[in-house]
Amino acid sequence: MIKIICVGKIKEKNLNNLINDYIKRINMFNTVKVIEVSDEPNFKKENESLNEQVKNIEGLKVLKHINDDEFVYVLDLNGNDMDSFKFAKSIDEAMTYKSSKLVFVIGGSLGLSKDIIDRANIRWKLSSVTFPHQIVRLLLVEQIYRAFSIINNLPYHK
């Protein structure tokens, strides 16, 4: 089982269609469940204390959907770089030796709470460039599909 927990919803129909196409592809290898938790109004850099409160509230919403027996990846700009092959290897090893239940967390626009970062088994830096959260979800499902293609020696990843 793979859970993708996201702060916020995707409103663009075409983007949702692309994401759902990759989810269908991943479902050939493993069941995927997407959980969207509501994002909180935020104040960007205007008030750091309020921003921390927002991250904590969003973090609590996310943590409610993570079980103790799940292996958790958080997408984090301060995480580790992994190319597609290293990412595939980490998924394969996690599912073989840690847990058959993987969770991927995409935080809100302010980032992740300390509690979510502390819960992570792997902090993964998807890219050094900044993307809108909606695009991150598409990139994530594409990379998960690519990882399963690599693990299963399918030609997609080439």
Secondary structure by P-SEA (a helix, b strand, c coil): cbbbbbccccccaaaaaaaaaaaaaaaacbbbbbbbbbbccccccccaaaaaaaaaaaaaaaaaaccccbbbbbbcccbbbbcaaaaaaaaaaaaaccccbbbbbbbccccccaaaaaacccccccccccccaaaaaaaaaaaaaaaaaaaacccccc
